[in-house]
Amino acid sequence: STATVQKTANPVSGTTVNPGETITYTLTYTVTGGVSSEAKTGNDQLGGGLTFGTIATISDAGRLSCTGGSPMACTLAAGAPAGIYTVEYTATVNADAAGTVTNTVGGVTCTVTGGCSTQHPLRAAIDVTKTALPAPGSEVHVGDTIAYTLTAVVENGTTTEPVRLLDTPGARLNIGALAAGCGTTGGEIE
């Protein structure tokens, strides 16, 4: 007989996630060709940026048992008849996670190539600040120039699409010189 494992995730592997989001993982053990001849233990290791939650369900707790958090060891008992055995559990993406969070199970044969690992890139957080020179609250006169600076800081990952910043000048301000790459549309600076 053969016992193999496949790991899946909800949201599916490759989906962008946010810090604080919960990912539900499922380990599926498949026994083919008769009764399993020996116990098979898969060691499930959460990557950096993930915190183990809870084991939600085990399809056949008499034949499949899991202990620990990260790593979590799930053992399919010797003598398990041909069939499918699953364990479902959760993990939370940490507030300080960055880049991509991964989860890998080892110690067993995967059902499909790459089927023992999941990856979730983090959605980039963009923090925008605006400064002025002279500083806000300073006295200015008609004809004075105020230089505004918009700054976008990308955190937790990389942007997957262009970031567009819009700034709408007040009614009594005229748009002067713009930095390279900036333009105006309908009275807004972009």
C-alpha positions as CSV (number, residue, x, y, z in Angstrom):
1,S,0.0,0.0,0.0
2,T,1.0,3.7,-0.5
3,A,0.2,6.6,1.8
4,T,0.7,10.1,0.4
5,V,-0.1,13.6,1.6
6,Q,-1.3,16.8,0.0
7,K,-1.5,20.2,1.7
8,T,-4.1,22.8,0.6
9,A,-5.0,26.2,2.0
10,N,-8.0,28.5,2.1
11,P,-7.5,31.1,0.7
12,V,-5.6,29.0,-1.9
13,S,-1.8,29.1,-2.1
14,G,-0.6,32.1,-4.1
15,T,-3.5,34.3,-2.9
16,T,-2.4,37.6,-1.3
17,V,-3.3,37.9,2.4
18,N,-3.2,40.7,5.1
19,P,-1.6,40.7,8.5
20,G,-4.3,39.5,11.0
21,E,-6.0,37.2,8.5
22,T,-6.6,33.6,9.3
23,I,-5.6,30.9,6.8
24,T,-7.2,27.4,7.1
25,Y,-4.9,24.6,6.1
26,T,-5.9,21.0,5.2
27,L,-3.6,18.0,5.2
28,T,-5.1,15.1,3.1
29,Y,-3.6,11.6,3.6
30,T,-4.5,9.2,0.8
31,V,-4.0,5.4,1.3
32,T,-4.1,3.4,-1.9
33,G,-3.5,-0.3,-2.6
34,G,-4.9,-1.8,0.6
35,V,-4.3,-1.3,4.3
36,S,-1.4,1.0,5.3
37,S,1.5,-1.2,6.2
38,E,3.2,1.3,8.6
39,A,2.5,4.5,10.4
40,K,3.2,7.7,8.4
41,T,4.0,10.9,10.2
42,G,3.9,14.3,8.5
43,N,5.6,17.2,10.3
44,D,3.8,20.4,9.5
45,Q,5.9,23.5,10.0
46,L,4.5,27.0,9.8
47,G,6.9,29.5,8.4
48,G,7.9,32.8,9.9
49,G,5.0,35.3,10.2
50,L,2.4,32.6,11.1
51,T,1.0,31.7,14.5
52,F,-0.7,28.3,15.0
53,G,-4.4,28.6,15.8
54,T,-6.5,25.4,16.4
55,I,-7.1,22.0,15.0
56,A,-10.6,22.4,13.6
57,T,-11.4,18.9,12.4
58,I,-9.9,15.4,12.0
59,S,-11.8,13.1,9.7
60,D,-11.0,9.9,11.5
61,A,-9.4,10.6,14.9
62,G,-9.1,6.8,15.5
63,R,-6.6,6.5,12.6
64,L,-5.2,10.0,12.2
65,S,-3.9,11.9,15.2
66,C,-2.1,15.2,15.5
67,T,0.0,16.8,18.3
68,G,1.7,20.1,18.8
69,G,1.3,23.4,17.1
70,S,4.3,24.4,15.0
71,P,5.6,22.0,14.1
72,M,2.5,19.9,14.2
73,A,3.0,16.1,13.8
74,C,0.1,14.2,12.2
75,T,0.4,10.4,12.2
76,L,-1.7,8.1,10.1
77,A,-1.7,4.8,12.0
78,A,-0.5,1.5,10.6
79,G,-3.4,-0.6,9.5
80,A,-5.5,2.3,8.2
81,P,-7.7,1.0,5.3
82,A,-7.5,2.5,1.8
83,G,-9.2,5.9,1.8
84,I,-8.8,9.6,2.5
85,Y,-8.0,11.1,5.9
86,T,-7.9,14.8,6.6
87,V,-7.0,17.3,9.3
88,E,-8.0,20.9,9.1
89,Y,-6.4,23.6,11.2
90,T,-5.9,27.4,11.3
91,A,-3.0,29.8,11.5
92,T,-3.0,33.6,11.8
93,V,-0.8,35.9,9.8
94,N,1.2,38.0,12.3
95,A,0.9,41.8,12.4
96,D,4.7,42.1,11.7
97,A,4.8,39.5,8.9
98,A,6.4,40.7,5.7
99,G,7.0,39.3,2.2
100,T,5.5,35.8,1.9
101,V,4.2,33.4,4.6
102,T,4.8,29.7,3.9
103,N,3.7,26.4,5.4
104,T,5.4,23.1,4.6
105,V,4.8,19.5,5.6
106,G,7.7,17.0,5.5
107,G,8.5,13.4,6.3
108,V,6.0,12.0,3.9
109,T,5.6,11.6,0.1
110,C,3.6,14.3,-1.5
111,T,0.6,13.4,-3.8
112,V,1.7,16.0,-6.4
113,T,4.9,17.9,-7.0
114,G,4.9,21.0,-4.8
115,G,1.8,19.6,-3.0
116,C,3.4,19.8,0.4
117,S,4.0,23.5,0.6
118,T,1.8,26.7,0.4
119,Q,2.8,30.3,0.0
120,H,0.8,33.5,0.5
121,P,2.3,36.8,-0.4
122,L,1.4,39.7,1.9
123,R,-0.6,42.6,0.6
124,A,1.5,45.7,0.7
125,A,0.4,48.4,3.1
126,I,1.0,51.9,1.8
127,D,1.4,54.8,4.2
128,V,1.1,58.2,2.6
129,T,2.3,61.4,4.3
130,K,2.2,65.0,3.1
131,T,4.5,67.8,4.2
132,A,4.7,71.5,3.3
133,L,7.5,74.1,3.2
134,P,6.9,76.5,4.9
135,A,5.4,74.3,7.5
136,P,1.7,74.3,8.2
137,G,0.7,77.2,10.4
138,S,3.4,79.5,9.0
139,E,2.3,82.8,7.7
140,V,2.3,83.2,3.9
141,H,1.5,86.1,1.6
142,V,0.0,86.4,-1.9
143,G,2.6,85.3,-4.4
144,D,4.6,83.1,-2.0
145,T,5.4,79.6,-3.1
146,I,4.5,76.6,-0.9
147,A,6.3,73.4,-1.7
148,Y,4.3,70.2,-0.9
149,T,5.8,66.7,-0.8
150,L,3.8,63.5,-0.9
151,T,5.6,60.4,0.4
152,A,4.4,56.8,-0.1
153,V,6.0,54.1,2.1
154,V,5.4,50.5,1.1
155,E,5.3,48.0,4.0
156,N,4.6,44.3,4.4
157,G,5.3,43.3,0.8
158,T,5.6,44.6,-2.7
159,T,3.0,46.5,-4.7
160,T,1.3,44.4,-7.4
161,E,-0.1,47.4,-9.3
162,P,0.8,51.0,-9.8
163,V,0.1,53.3,-6.8
164,R,-1.6,56.6,-7.8
165,L,-1.5,59.5,-5.4
166,L,-3.9,62.4,-5.9
167,D,-3.7,65.8,-4.3
168,T,-6.3,68.5,-4.7
169,P,-5.0,72.1,-4.2
170,G,-7.3,74.5,-2.3
171,A,-9.4,77.1,-4.1
172,R,-6.8,79.9,-3.7
173,L,-3.7,77.9,-4.8
174,N,-2.3,77.7,-8.3
175,I,-0.3,74.7,-9.4
176,G,3.3,75.6,-10.1
177,A,6.2,73.4,-11.0
178,L,5.8,69.6,-10.6
179,A,8.3,66.9,-10.0
180,A,9.2,64.6,-12.9
181,G,6.6,62.0,-13.5
182,C,3.7,64.1,-12.0
183,G,0.9,65.7,-14.0
184,T,-2.4,67.4,-13.5
185,T,-5.9,66.1,-14.4
186,G,-9.0,68.1,-13.6
187,G,-7.3,70.4,-11.1
188,E,-5.8,67.4,-9.3
189,I,-2.1,66.6,-9.1
190,E,-1.2,62.9,-9.8
